[in-house]
């Protein structure tokens, strides 16, 4: 019985780890497409009804802003070629419950090699037809 229980626990643990890796890969692919300004790949990773929000924190107060997905994709496509940007993900904290997942990713954002701002991204994903899609993305931004 102990052997069976150990095998069962190992199986559950391995399955959980594999799901976490699937979620992390979606987030990694999102940022690869983002840095490449590849809006087609970005759209493929996101649900059509995705919600995009940002919280800007400053001494003047905090502000919540909403953005439509198509406006977001258009803004990514219009980034000038000479502008170099990188969103560096510092770590991943992933939680999964069935067909819903959440990825918490602290980051630093660099423009032309200089730190612009930092914060955290919070991705909510939904698994449909065995594919994870981003349904909500909210981030904090502070200097």
N, C-alpha and C positions, 0 to 999 in steps of 0.2 A: 504494500500500500504506500509506503514511504517513497519508493521508486516512482510509482505512478504520479504521486503528488509533486515530486521534484520535476519530473518530465513535463507535467502540466504547467507548473509555474514557469519553467524555462520557455515553453512554447508561448505562453501569454506574454512574457517579457520580450521575446524576440519579435513577436507580432507587433507589439506596442512600439518597439524601437524602429521597425520597418515603416510603420505609419508615420512616426515623427520624421523620419528621413524623407518620406514622400512630401510632407508638408514643407520641410526645409528646402527641398529641391524646387518646389513651386516658387518660394520666395527668392531663392537664388536666381532662378530663370527670370523672374520679374525684374530684378536689378540688372542682370545681364542685358535684357532687352531695353531697359531704361537707359543704361549707359550707352548703348548702341543707337539710341533714339529709334528703335524698331517698334513702331506703334502696332504693326500687325501681330507681332509676337506678344506684345503687351495685351492686346485685345483678346487674344486666344487664351490667356491665363485668367482673364477676368469675366465675370458674369455680366451680361448686358445691363442689368439693373444695379450694378455695383454702386455703393455709396462711398464718396470720397470726402473726408473732412480733415481739417487741420486746426490745431490749437496753437496760437501764437502767444507766447508768454513774454511780457516785458514789464518794465517799471510803470508803464502807463496802464497796465491791467492786462487781463487775458481776453483773447478774442477767438471765437469759434467761427470758422468759415467752411462753407460747403462748395463743392465743385462738381459739375456734371462730368461724367466719364468722357464724353466726346470733346469737351473743352480741355480736359486734362491731356488726352491723346494729341489734340491739335497743338497744345502748347509744347509738348515734348518734341513733336516733329519740327517745330519752328525754332528750336534752340540753334543759335548760330554755330557753325562748324568750328570757329576759332575759340569758342567758350568751352573750356575743359571742366567737367564736373565729375565728382565721385561721391556716392553715398556709401560710406564704409560701415558695414554691419559689425557691431562689436560682440554680439552674442545672440543666441536663440533660446527662447523659453517656449515650448510647444505643449499644448494640451489638446487632447482629442476625446470626443464623446460621440461615437457612432459616425454619423455623416457630417458632423460639425467639428471644426478645429480652430484653434486660436494660436497665432504666433506673435510673440512679443519680442521686438528686435531693437535694442538701443543702437543708435547710430551717430556718426559724425558726417557732416556734409561739407565737402570742399569745392571751392570754385577757383579754378586756375591754381591749384595746389595750396590755397590758403583756406583755413577753417572758416566757414561762413556761419554755421550754426550746428546745433546738436539737439538730440531729443530721443524719442522712441517712436517706433511704428507699431501699430497693433493691427494685425491682419486677421480677419475672420474669413474662413473658407468653408465651402459646402461641397460635399462629395456626391456627384450625380453621375450615374452610368460609369462608375469606377474612375472618375476623373475629378480631381480637386480644382475648384475655381474660387477665386477671390471674390467675395461678395461685399466686403466692407474693409476700408482702409482708413484709419485715422492716425494722425501723427501729432506729436508736440514739436514745437520749434522754439528754441531760445538761443540767444547770442552767447 
